[in-house]
Amino acid sequence: MDLNELRDFALTLMREHDLQGWTFGYDRATRRAGLCNYTHHKITVSRHLMRLYLEAEAKDTVIHEVAHAIAGPLAGHGPIWKHVARSLGGTASVSVGRDAPRVPPKYRGVCACGREFHRMRLPREGLLCKACALAGMPGEIMWFKRAG
């Protein structure tokens, strides 16, 4: 979804529900879609995932986080939060489906035995293939950065 359109949607929703003092922004998360920070009164969503999501998925993520802000820090994903999320037009689901888009990992590691490993960040220390190490083989993993 277009990030400018999603920002407008989020700010309008926050304004309509009197979340004065709260801000909205994008973060660099690659595994979680959104975050509601009660300490800093800030809602953020993953810029990477929102670009991949369809409009309905992206808006539902924003609604999910706005519902957290309205329901308060003690509500969690309980009945109060669910009621608020549904009243805002959301699905009140706690996680995205298995078929939801994922950010492809930046690095691919390959062991001599052919096993592949995927990481978002390049490991600082060398990792070993557990299967090879248990079999008494070196198990060193060679890392390659994804093109693009």
C-alpha positions in Angstrom: 0.0 0.0 0.0 1.1 3.6 -0.6 2.7 4.8 2.6 1.5 8.4 2.3 -2.1 7.2 2.0 -1.7 4.9 5.0 -0.3 7.8 7.1 -3.3 9.9 6.2 -5.6 7.1 7.2 -3.8 6.6 10.5 -3.7 10.3 11.4 -7.4 10.7 10.5 -8.3 7.7 12.6 -6.2 9.0 15.6 -7.8 12.4 15.3 -11.3 11.0 15.1 -10.7 9.1 18.3 -9.1 11.9 20.2 -5.6 10.5 20.5 -4.1 13.9 21.1 -0.4 13.8 21.9 0.1 10.6 20.0 2.2 10.4 16.9 2.3 8.0 14.0 5.3 6.8 12.1 7.1 4.1 10.2 9.8 1.8 11.5 12.3 -0.7 10.1 10.8 -3.8 11.6 10.7 -6.8 9.3 8.9 -9.4 11.4 6.2 -7.5 13.3 3.7 -5.3 11.5 3.0 -2.7 14.1 3.8 -1.3 17.6 1.9 0.8 20.1 4.3 2.5 22.5 2.4 3.8 25.5 5.5 5.5 27.1 6.2 7.7 24.1 2.6 7.9 22.9 3.6 6.7 19.5 2.2 4.2 17.0 4.5 2.8 14.4 4.1 0.2 11.6 6.7 -1.5 9.5 7.5 0.4 6.3 8.8 -2.8 4.7 5.7 -4.8 5.4 3.2 -2.1 4.7 4.6 -1.7 1.2 3.9 -5.4 0.6 0.5 -5.5 2.2 -2.8 -5.0 0.4 -4.7 -1.9 1.5 -7.1 -3.9 3.7 -4.2 -5.6 5.5 -2.3 -2.4 6.0 -5.3 -0.5 7.3 -6.2 -3.4 9.7 -2.7 -3.2 11.1 -3.2 0.6 11.8 -6.6 -0.1 13.3 -5.0 -2.9 15.5 -2.5 -0.4 16.9 -4.9 2.5 17.4 -7.2 0.1 19.3 -4.3 -0.6 21.6 -3.8 3.1 22.2 -7.5 3.6 23.0 -8.0 0.4 25.1 -4.9 1.2 27.2 -1.8 -0.7 28.3 -3.6 -3.2 30.5 -6.0 -4.4 27.8 -3.5 -6.5 25.9 -5.5 -8.5 23.2 -8.3 -9.2 25.6 -12.1 -8.5 25.3 -11.8 -4.8 25.8 -9.2 -4.4 23.1 -11.2 -6.7 20.8 -14.3 -4.6 21.3 -12.4 -1.4 20.5 -10.7 -2.9 17.4 -14.0 -4.2 16.0 -15.8 -0.9 16.7 -13.0 0.8 14.6 -13.8 -1.5 11.7 -10.9 -3.9 12.3 -10.8 -7.7 12.3 -9.5 -7.8 15.9 -7.0 -10.5 14.8 -3.8 -10.8 16.8 -1.5 -11.9 14.1 -1.4 -11.9 10.3 -2.1 -15.1 8.4 0.4 -17.5 7.2 -0.1 -16.3 3.6 0.7 -12.7 4.5 3.6 -11.2 2.7 7.0 -11.4 4.4 10.1 -9.3 3.9 12.7 -11.6 2.2 15.8 -12.1 4.3 18.8 -10.1 3.3 21.3 -12.9 3.8 21.4 -16.5 2.7 23.9 -18.9 4.3 24.9 -22.2 2.7 26.7 -25.1 4.4 28.8 -27.6 2.6 26.1 -30.2 3.2 23.7 -28.1 1.2 21.5 -26.8 4.1 20.4 -23.2 3.7 20.0 -20.6 6.5 18.3 -17.2 6.2 19.0 -14.0 8.3 18.0 -10.4 8.1 21.4 -9.3 9.5 24.8 -10.8 8.8 25.8 -12.8 11.9 28.8 -11.1 13.7 30.3 -14.4 14.8 30.6 -17.4 12.6 27.7 -19.8 12.8 28.0 -23.6 12.3 25.5 -25.9 10.8 24.3 -28.0 13.7 23.8 -31.1 11.7 27.3 -31.0 10.3 28.9 -30.2 13.7 27.1 -33.1 15.3 28.3 -35.4 12.6 31.9 -34.3 13.2 32.2 -32.2 10.1 33.3 -28.5 10.0 29.9 -27.1 9.3 31.1 -23.7 8.4 28.4 -21.5 6.7 29.2 -19.2 3.8 27.0 -16.1 3.7 25.7 -14.3 0.6 23.9 -11.0 0.4 20.6 -11.1 -1.6 20.7 -9.1 -4.8 18.6 -5.9 -4.8 
